Amino acid sequence: MGDWTISTLWGHGPRPTPRAVLSGDRGALAARVGWVGTGGLWQLDVLRKYGRFVLDHGGRRPSGTKPAAGRSGTGCVTLSQTGWNYLLSERPETSGLLHAAADLLGHGRATVVVGGGPPMLCLADVVPCDQPDMDWELSSSYEDPSAEARVIEALALAGAQTRTPQRSTFVLGLWTSAYGYVHTGRLTLVVDRSLHWCGCAERHLTGQHNELHGEQTAGEYAHSTYFERGPLVSAPTAPWPSSSGLSAAASRTSPTTMARHGFGTE
């Protein structure tokens, strides 16, 4: 897309209208807003040709990263504050990979939910994301001390051990007791099983996999290829797992933690 950017923000309370967003930002070419998750959470996507979109929400200091950015304030957060604690694939054959990865991560740290949607790997702790895009060469991923790298290493090892496709794509998301399931990104994993520990992984933060309920759009580029959605992925319907210690960890996701990891609170 070159210099074109889609900024994604989430918030609660009265949601902004696309026309108001466009009138307040001359650089915005299109905007759409709709409800996601549960508990009155809205998602706002804004298309710009240059620069980053900033939503003035309480006069707080700017916070954000490319390609999605915004101003964090009361009831509003950006992708730069987002993490994930579940991973799912719409390909049933990846179920074995997810089970193997959960075993590698350890009892009580991860479990797999089958039923109520695609196979889903659920994590006891939220994986924070400091950058909107990350990539790893598996041969050197050990140099990255982050929790995210450890999860990806487990997935790569599991992929090398199981009969799964060489290239697998997963949807990432954040579950909280307040807002339920909300997709926050995607992960692509490539594992070459013919060579020892060879492959790569790419993670991209995006809200484009969420279905927006009660969607409103505005702007001359609202229906252009630059502002295309998806592919849309239905939110899981299975309850968050209560076994393996995951429910206890998830229940510790306080309002402050949710604001830090992805969803603003007052």
C-alpha positions as CSV (number, residue, x, y, z in Angstrom):
1,M,0.0,0.0,0.0
2,G,3.0,2.3,0.0
3,D,2.3,5.3,2.2
4,W,-1.3,4.4,2.8
5,T,-2.1,3.5,6.4
6,I,-5.1,2.1,8.2
7,S,-5.2,3.2,11.8
8,T,-7.2,1.0,14.2
9,L,-8.4,2.1,17.6
10,W,-10.7,0.6,20.2
11,G,-12.8,2.3,22.8
12,H,-16.0,2.1,24.9
13,G,-18.8,4.4,25.6
14,P,-20.3,6.7,22.9
15,R,-18.6,5.7,19.6
16,P,-17.3,8.3,17.2
17,T,-19.1,8.8,13.9
18,P,-17.1,8.3,10.6
19,R,-18.2,11.7,9.3
20,A,-17.1,13.5,12.4
21,V,-13.7,11.8,12.1
22,L,-13.3,12.9,8.5
23,S,-14.4,16.5,9.3
24,G,-11.8,16.6,12.1
25,D,-8.9,15.3,10.1
26,R,-8.3,16.6,6.6
27,G,-5.8,13.8,5.8
28,A,-8.4,11.1,6.6
29,L,-9.9,9.6,3.3
30,A,-12.2,7.0,4.8
31,A,-13.5,5.8,8.2
32,R,-15.6,3.0,9.5
33,V,-16.8,2.2,13.0
34,G,-18.7,-0.7,14.5
35,W,-19.1,-2.8,17.7
36,V,-16.8,-5.8,18.4
37,G,-16.6,-8.3,21.2
38,T,-19.0,-7.8,24.1
39,G,-19.5,-5.1,26.7
40,G,-19.9,-2.1,24.4
41,L,-16.5,-2.1,22.7
42,W,-16.2,-0.2,19.4
43,Q,-13.5,-0.4,16.7
44,L,-12.6,2.5,14.5
45,D,-10.6,2.2,11.3
46,V,-9.3,5.3,9.5
47,L,-7.6,5.4,6.1
48,R,-4.9,8.0,5.5
49,K,-2.5,8.6,2.6
50,Y,0.2,10.1,4.7
51,G,1.0,10.2,8.4
52,R,-0.9,8.7,11.3
53,F,-4.4,9.3,12.6
54,V,-4.7,10.9,16.0
55,L,-8.0,10.8,17.9
56,D,-8.2,13.7,20.4
57,H,-9.7,11.8,23.3
58,G,-9.2,13.7,26.5
59,G,-6.1,15.7,25.7
60,R,-3.7,12.9,26.7
61,R,-0.2,12.5,25.2
62,P,0.0,10.8,21.8
63,S,0.7,7.1,21.7
64,G,1.0,4.7,18.8
65,T,3.0,2.9,16.2
66,K,3.0,2.5,12.4
67,P,0.9,1.5,10.6
68,A,-1.8,1.9,13.2
69,A,-1.7,4.7,15.7
70,G,-3.7,7.1,17.7
71,R,-4.0,9.0,21.0
72,S,-4.5,7.0,24.1
73,G,-6.9,8.5,26.6
74,T,-10.1,7.8,28.5
75,G,-11.8,4.9,26.9
76,C,-9.6,4.7,23.8
77,V,-6.5,2.6,23.0
78,T,-4.4,1.9,19.9
79,L,-2.8,-1.2,18.4
80,S,0.5,-0.1,20.0
81,Q,-1.1,-1.1,23.4
82,T,-2.4,-4.4,22.2
83,G,-1.4,-7.9,23.0
84,W,-2.8,-11.4,22.5
85,N,-3.6,-14.5,24.6
86,Y,-5.2,-16.7,22.0
87,L,-4.3,-18.1,18.6
88,L,-6.6,-19.9,16.2
89,S,-6.5,-21.4,12.8
90,E,-9.4,-22.2,10.4
91,R,-7.5,-25.3,9.2
92,P,-8.5,-28.4,11.3
93,E,-5.2,-30.1,10.4
94,T,-3.4,-27.6,12.6
95,S,-5.0,-29.0,15.8
96,G,-2.1,-31.4,16.4
97,L,0.3,-28.5,16.1
98,L,-1.5,-26.5,18.7
99,H,-1.7,-29.4,21.1
100,A,2.0,-30.1,20.7
101,A,2.8,-26.4,21.2
102,A,0.7,-26.3,24.4
103,D,2.6,-29.4,25.7
104,L,5.9,-27.6,25.0
105,L,4.8,-24.4,26.8
106,G,3.9,-26.4,29.9
107,H,1.0,-27.4,32.1
108,G,-1.0,-24.5,33.3
109,R,0.6,-22.1,30.8
110,A,-1.4,-23.1,27.7
111,T,-4.3,-25.3,26.6
112,V,-6.2,-26.0,23.4
113,V,-9.9,-25.6,23.0
114,V,-11.7,-27.7,20.4
115,G,-15.3,-26.9,19.7
116,G,-17.2,-23.7,19.4
117,G,-15.1,-22.7,16.5
118,P,-11.7,-23.5,15.0
119,P,-9.0,-25.1,17.2
120,M,-7.7,-22.4,19.6
121,L,-4.5,-22.2,21.7
122,C,-5.3,-20.2,24.9
123,L,-2.5,-18.8,27.0
124,A,-2.5,-18.1,30.7
125,D,-0.7,-14.8,30.3
126,V,-1.2,-12.0,27.8
127,V,1.7,-11.7,25.3
128,P,2.4,-7.9,25.0
129,C,3.4,-6.5,21.6
130,D,5.6,-3.4,21.6
131,Q,5.8,-3.2,17.8
132,P,3.0,-3.5,15.2
133,D,5.0,-5.8,13.0
134,M,7.7,-8.4,14.0
135,D,9.5,-11.1,12.1
136,W,11.9,-13.8,13.3
137,E,14.3,-16.2,11.7
138,L,13.9,-19.3,13.7
139,S,17.6,-20.0,13.6
140,S,18.2,-16.8,15.7
141,S,14.9,-16.4,17.6
142,Y,16.7,-17.4,20.8
143,E,18.3,-14.0,20.8
144,D,14.9,-12.4,21.4
145,P,14.1,-12.5,25.1
146,S,10.4,-11.7,24.7
147,A,7.6,-13.9,25.8
148,E,6.2,-13.7,22.2
149,A,9.4,-15.3,20.8
150,R,9.0,-18.2,23.3
151,V,5.5,-18.9,22.1
152,I,6.6,-18.8,18.5
153,E,9.5,-21.1,19.1
154,A,7.0,-23.6,20.7
155,L,4.8,-23.4,17.6
156,A,7.8,-23.8,15.3
157,L,9.1,-26.9,17.2
158,A,5.6,-28.3,17.2
159,G,5.3,-27.7,13.5
160,A,8.6,-29.5,12.8
161,Q,7.3,-32.5,14.9
162,T,3.8,-32.8,13.4
163,R,2.3,-33.4,10.0
164,T,1.2,-29.9,9.4
165,P,1.4,-27.6,6.4
166,Q,4.9,-26.1,5.8
167,R,3.2,-22.7,5.9
168,S,0.5,-21.9,8.5
169,T,-1.4,-18.7,9.2
170,F,-3.1,-18.0,12.5
171,V,-5.4,-15.3,13.8
172,L,-4.3,-13.7,17.1
173,G,-6.6,-12.2,19.6
174,L,-7.2,-10.9,23.1
175,W,-9.8,-12.4,25.5
176,T,-10.9,-10.4,28.5
177,S,-13.8,-11.0,30.9
178,A,-15.0,-7.5,30.1
179,Y,-15.0,-7.7,26.3
180,G,-14.8,-11.3,25.3
181,Y,-12.9,-12.3,22.2
182,V,-11.5,-9.6,19.9
183,H,-9.0,-10.4,17.1
184,T,-5.9,-8.2,17.3
185,G,-3.5,-9.7,14.6
186,R,-2.3,-12.5,12.5
187,L,0.8,-14.8,12.6
188,T,2.4,-16.6,9.6
189,L,4.7,-19.5,10.4
190,V,6.9,-21.2,7.8
191,V,8.8,-24.3,8.9
192,D,11.2,-26.3,6.7
193,R,11.1,-29.8,8.1
194,S,13.8,-31.0,5.7
195,L,16.4,-28.8,7.5
196,H,17.3,-28.5,11.2
197,W,15.5,-25.5,12.8
198,C,15.0,-23.6,9.6
199,G,12.1,-21.2,8.9
200,C,10.6,-17.9,9.8
201,A,7.6,-16.2,11.4
202,E,5.9,-12.9,10.8
203,R,3.4,-11.2,13.2
204,H,1.2,-8.3,12.2
205,L,-1.2,-6.4,14.4
206,T,-4.5,-5.6,12.8
207,G,-8.2,-5.4,13.6
208,Q,-9.2,-6.3,10.0
209,H,-10.4,-9.8,10.9
210,N,-13.1,-8.5,13.2
211,E,-16.7,-8.3,12.0
212,L,-18.1,-4.8,12.8
213,H,-21.6,-4.9,14.0
214,G,-23.8,-1.9,13.2
215,E,-21.0,-0.8,10.9
216,Q,-21.0,2.8,9.6
217,T,-18.7,4.1,6.9
218,A,-17.9,7.4,5.3
219,G,-15.4,8.9,2.8
220,E,-14.7,8.8,-0.9
221,Y,-12.3,5.8,-0.4
222,A,-14.6,3.9,1.9
223,H,-15.2,1.1,-0.7
224,S,-11.8,1.2,-2.4
225,T,-9.3,-1.6,-2.5
226,Y,-7.1,0.4,-0.1
227,F,-9.7,0.0,2.6
228,E,-10.7,-3.6,2.1
229,R,-11.6,-5.8,5.0
230,G,-10.7,-9.2,6.1
231,P,-10.8,-12.0,5.6
232,L,-13.3,-11.8,8.4
233,V,-13.0,-14.5,11.0
234,S,-15.9,-15.3,13.4
235,A,-15.2,-14.8,17.1
236,P,-15.0,-18.1,19.1
237,T,-18.1,-19.1,20.9
238,A,-16.4,-21.5,23.4
239,P,-16.1,-20.3,26.9
240,W,-12.6,-19.3,28.1
241,P,-11.0,-22.5,29.5
242,S,-11.3,-23.0,33.2
243,S,-8.9,-25.8,33.5
244,S,-5.0,-25.8,33.6
245,G,-5.0,-22.6,35.7
246,L,-6.0,-20.4,32.7
247,S,-9.2,-19.0,34.3
248,A,-7.3,-17.9,37.3
249,A,-4.7,-16.0,35.2
250,A,-7.4,-14.5,33.0
251,S,-9.4,-13.3,36.0
252,R,-6.4,-11.3,37.1
253,T,-6.8,-9.1,33.9
254,S,-7.8,-6.0,35.8
255,P,-9.1,-2.8,34.1
256,T,-5.6,-1.3,34.3
257,T,-4.1,-4.4,32.7
258,M,-6.7,-4.3,29.9
259,A,-5.9,-0.7,29.2
260,R,-2.2,-1.6,29.0
261,H,-2.7,-4.6,26.8
262,G,-5.4,-3.5,24.5
263,F,-8.7,-2.1,25.7
264,G,-9.2,1.2,27.4
265,T,-11.1,1.7,30.6
266,E,-12.1,4.7,32.6
